[in-house]
Each structure stands twice: as structure tokens, then as C-alpha cells.
Amino acid sequence: MTSGNPYRPGRNHTSRTYPVIPPIYQTTTFELDDTSYADIQGTGGLRETWYSRFSNPTVDAAASEVARLHGASRSLMTASGMAAIATTLVTLLRSGDTVVASKQVYGDTDDLFQRDLPRLGITVVRVDAFDLAAWERAVAEHHPTVVYGETLSNPQLRVMDVPAVAAIAHDAGARLVVDNTFATPFCTTPLALGADVVVESATKFLSGHSDVVAGAVTTNDANLAVEVQRRLITFGGCLDPHAAFLVWRGMRTFGVRLAEACRAADVIATKLADEPGVEHVRYPGRLDHPDAGPVIDTVMPNSKGAMVCLVVEGGDERVLQVLRRLEVGTEATSLGGVETLASVPFNSSHFNMTPQERLDAGIPPGLLRLSVGLEGADILVDDLRQAIAATATR
């Protein structure tokens, strides 16, 4: 017997249609049955699909793809990268706990550490991410619950020694949370290096088309995944089904996109290293990178990334002029799209820091951050050269 509702087929409907991509389940709620009720009573509704704030098949498809890229057992999708970071930390921490965290983190993460976690009674101790002795001292002294860092720092493009920091954390009984947004699972899978949780902005390289805001939390700890899921449900940090579809769609080209973007980034870094008007180039694939050697080769064995930083002579005033002279690259925040995006941290990602705080974090005046897209390496090199030349002092 079919339902009296003419807009749905009813329980006895069967379909012989098998889509090759996940359908967009753009619905808030699903029909309940005894199995649904049993799950609600037994787990709080964590296993069955019955309400989209708890789970949704399209969102689950995107999460499964993120987990596959990391070789992990579980990923959870969130409404943004910051939702992934904040929800993970609030899940792991309680009032009275301590976090030992890198000084070199994304601007809004820095804000979370400086303003929000202390208001919850959580102590945050900051260290230079690339000084293992500093990690050891801080962890030994403060006995943290969580240790936090970025695989590839934003925007300094320094590489954290994930296996070493993981060992320091685990010896003290702490969990290591790693933001892998810049490096992506194309370049490295931090769980395989000892991290306990990976957080990422899926807005960036994972989706890759600058048309969706999303985040992901990935772990092999089943119990922790359930606890993060519970907080996502409570705080409402769930991802919309259509946004999840866009993330899933973007990940279908993840490998080919990253291969080309990383190749182009290497070419740009090489060709602009000796360019007049450029003080220096920061790219993990260069031999003059401060972390060159075993650390980079261990942490980023597959590729060295699609992010390049140039420090332009003349400081922030000139670098802003260079930005405005670009004809191919787009002056915009964010990163990871098929188009090349260029920004300067002093007025975007790290605007909330003083000049001295930026210097202390390794962000010098004149730094230009490039998220390399798919326009072609030589086209991008020519564009940067003409912009730098056009702003040279005559």
C-alpha cells in the first residue's frame, strides 16, 4: 500500500536507478521506522539516518571520501574548517586543561587560542613549532591534554616534524591534533605519522573550486569520532547536503588538480628565486628552505605543495601594489581553488596581529602568499614578473 502523500512513493517503492554519483539528499528529515526509534533510544540517533543535523547520506559520502584520502577509518564533515578545529578542541578539552600549541597557525585559530579557550578555563601555551626542544620543555612543564600544530604553516610554509612532535605528545599522555589544510592528503597523511586527529578546511584544496565552505575532522579513534559527532550535533556544526555534494564533486579531481598545481608551484619558486625585487622565495621544495632535509622528506614525501610565498622588496606598501598589478592571479583570500589566488597576510589572514606579532610569528613585511591554480606555470611566472617590474622604484 502506498502512502496517501502524493509527493513521495511510499515504503513499497523500489527503484532500479543506480546513480554513479551520490544524490543530493536535500532534506531536513527522513521517514522514521522501528529501526530509527531503536537507534534513537540506543545511541542517541548516531547510526541511522533520520535527521540531517545528525547524519545525511550526501554528507556521509563526502566524509567517506576524505577518510579514503587519509587512509583513515572515519571522517566527519563540518560547516567550515574553523568548525572542525573548534569542535575538535572543545571535545578534547575541559576547564583546567592545557593546550601546547604552535605559534605559527592560521589567524582565526590564533584568535581561538588567545581569546576563546582561555574564557573556558583552558590554558594555552605557545611554542615555536620548529623547535623540538621547545616542544619538549613545554610539554614536560605543563602536562597538556592536547598538542596542536599545522603540518605546513600558514603563511610561513614551515614544516612541523609531525612524528617527533607526536612522540613528545604521546610520551606525556597527550593527543596530537594537526591542521593539514595547506599540505593536504596529497602531500602527507598525518595520521600515518602519529597524529591522533587531522582537521582541515575542505573549503580549500579538498573541494578545489572556491564555491563551498566546509571542514573535516579525521581520526582512527572510533570513540573520539563519536564524541566529536556528538558535539557537532549539539553545536549545530553540520554541513549542508548541497555543500557536501560540492565537496565530494571536487574531490573526484583532487589528485590531478594537486599534481598540476604542485608542479606549477615548484616552477614558480624556482624561476622567481633570483627575480629582481624579490628578497626571497619560501617553498618546501627548495634546498634553501629552513626545514630542508629529513623533516620535509619525511613529513611531505609525496609532494611539496601548491603554496608559494614571495617576500617582495619594499615591504607591505609595495607588495600591495604588486598584488593590484596581477592580471592572471586574483587578489582574494582563501586558497586551494583551480584559479590562482594571491593575498598579503597583513590585511587578510593575519590582520588581527600587530606588525611585531607577525614578525614574531615569522611573517615579514612584503610577504605575498600564492595559492597556485591551474592556469599554467609559465603564464603565472610571467604575470608575477610583470607585476613586480611595474612596481619597481624608477
DAMO-V880714 format. One record per residue. N is the residue number from 1. PHI is phi in degrees with one decimal (none if undefined). Layout:
n=(N N)
phi=(PHI PHI)
//
This chain:
n=(1 2 3 4 5 6 7 8 9 10 11 12 13 14 15 16 17 18 19 20 21 22 23 24 25 26 27 28 29 30 31 32 33 34 35 36 37 38 39 40 41 42 43 44 45 46 47 48 49 50 51 52 53 54 55 56 57 58 59 60 61 62 63 64 65 66 67 68 69 70 71 72 73 74 75 76 77 78 79 80 81 82 83 84 85 86 87 88 89 90 91 92 93 94 95 96 97 98 99 100 101 102 103 104 105 106 107 108 109 110 111 112 113 114 115 116 117 118 119 120 121 122 123 124 125 126 127 128 129 130 131 132 133 134 135 136 137 138 139 140 141 142 143 144 145 146 147 148 149 150 151 152 153 154 155 156 157 158 159 160 161 162 163 164 165 166 167 168 169 170 171 172 173 174 175 176 177 178 179 180 181 182 183 184 185 186 187 188 189 190 191 192 193 194 195 196 197 198 199 200 201 202 203 204 205 206 207 208 209 210 211 212 213 214 215 216 217 218 219 220 221 222 223 224 225 226 227 228 229 230 231 232 233 234 235 236 237 238 239 240 241 242 243 244 245 246 247 248 249 250 251 252 253 254 255 256 257 258 259 260 261 262 263 264 265 266 267 268 269 270 271 272 273 274 275 276 277 278 279 280 281 282 283 284 285 286 287 288 289 290 291 292 293 294 295 296 297 298 299 300 301 302 303 304 305 306 307 308 309 310 311 312 313 314 315 316 317 318 319 320 321 322 323 324 325 326 327 328 329 330 331 332 333 334 335 336 337 338 339 340 341 342 343 344 345 346 347 348 349 350 351 352 353 354 355 356 357 358 359 360 361 362 363 364 365 366 367 368 369 370 371 372 373 374 375 376 377 378 379 380 381 382 383 384 385 386 387 388 389 390 391 392 393 394)
phi=(none -84.6 -67.5 -73.8 -80.2 -71.1 -95.6 -138.9 -77.8 91.2 -66.0 -83.9 -69.7 -124.5 -119.1 -102.2 -98.4 -121.8 -68.3 -85.7 -124.9 -63.7 -64.1 -87.6 -83.8 -81.9 -141.8 -82.7 -140.9 -128.6 -63.1 -91.3 -145.5 -63.3 -63.6 -60.9 -64.2 -63.2 -68.3 -59.7 -70.6 -85.2 -122.1 82.7 84.5 -87.9 -106.6 -88.9 -92.7 -144.4 -153.2 -72.0 -71.0 -88.5 -164.1 -153.5 -58.9 -68.8 -65.1 -62.9 -64.7 -64.3 -62.4 -63.4 -70.6 -62.1 -59.9 -62.0 -61.4 -90.8 63.1 -110.9 -84.9 -154.1 -127.6 -124.7 -90.7 -129.5 -73.1 -167.3 -64.6 -66.3 -64.1 -64.0 -67.2 -65.2 -65.3 -61.7 -66.9 -66.5 -67.8 -84.0 -111.4 -130.4 -55.9 99.0 -78.9 -126.3 -112.1 -102.9 -130.0 -64.7 -73.3 -96.8 -136.8 -54.9 -55.7 -72.4 -66.3 -59.1 -62.7 -59.3 -70.5 -82.1 -111.7 -85.5 -62.4 -59.6 -66.2 -93.0 83.0 -104.9 -86.5 -119.7 -109.5 -106.0 -137.4 -69.2 -62.3 -109.7 -114.9 -63.0 -63.8 -66.6 -59.3 -61.4 -64.1 -65.2 -68.5 -65.2 -80.1 -106.0 49.4 -72.8 -85.0 -132.1 -114.9 -134.4 -159.5 -112.6 -56.1 -123.9 -76.7 -110.4 -106.0 -69.1 58.4 -87.4 -112.4 -78.5 -77.7 -58.9 -60.3 -69.2 -67.1 -61.6 -63.5 -62.3 -63.1 -68.1 -62.1 -98.0 79.0 -99.2 -99.6 -101.0 -107.8 -123.8 -86.7 -110.2 -60.2 -70.5 -77.6 66.3 -68.4 -69.2 -93.8 -162.3 -120.7 -60.0 -61.5 -71.3 -99.3 117.8 -65.6 -92.5 -141.0 -114.7 -114.4 -148.0 -88.6 -71.9 -55.2 -89.4 -66.8 -61.8 -82.6 80.1 -130.1 54.5 -130.7 -155.2 -110.3 -162.6 -143.1 -148.0 -121.3 -128.2 -157.4 -100.5 -91.7 -62.0 -66.0 -65.5 -58.6 -64.4 -66.7 -63.9 -59.7 -60.0 -68.6 -60.4 -65.0 -68.4 -85.7 75.5 -86.9 -72.5 -94.0 -67.2 -58.3 -68.1 -61.5 -62.3 -62.4 -65.0 -63.4 -59.3 -59.3 -62.6 -70.2 -66.8 -110.4 -54.3 -63.4 -70.3 -62.2 -67.8 -59.0 -71.9 -64.8 -67.2 -62.3 -65.4 -60.8 -63.7 -64.4 -60.2 -60.8 -69.9 -77.0 -99.5 -61.4 -108.6 -71.3 -56.8 94.8 -106.7 -68.5 -163.6 -115.0 -114.7 -151.2 -61.1 -84.8 -90.2 -69.3 -88.6 -65.6 -61.6 -106.7 -57.9 118.5 -59.9 -63.7 -63.5 -64.9 -79.2 -79.5 -124.9 -74.2 -88.1 -165.2 -105.7 98.1 -113.9 -108.4 -132.4 -119.2 -114.8 -105.8 -92.6 -62.0 104.2 72.4 -67.1 -63.1 -73.2 -63.2 -67.7 -64.5 -58.8 -56.7 -74.5 -91.4 -64.4 -108.8 -104.8 -65.5 -106.1 -74.3 -162.6 -78.2 72.6 -169.3 87.4 -87.7 -71.5 -97.6 -77.4 -114.2 -125.7 -149.9 -120.6 -60.8 -63.7 -121.1 -138.6 -64.2 -126.4 -64.8 -82.3 -102.8 -73.3 -54.0 -69.4 -63.4 -65.2 -60.4 -62.3 -87.8 85.2 -113.9 -78.9 -59.9 86.9 -78.5 -113.1 -101.0 -114.9 -100.9 -78.7 -101.0 -112.8 -71.0 117.0 -60.0 -65.7 -62.2 -71.5 -61.1 -61.3 -63.7 -65.1 -62.6 -67.4 -67.7 -67.7 -64.4 -67.7 -105.5 -66.6 -69.9 -87.3)
//
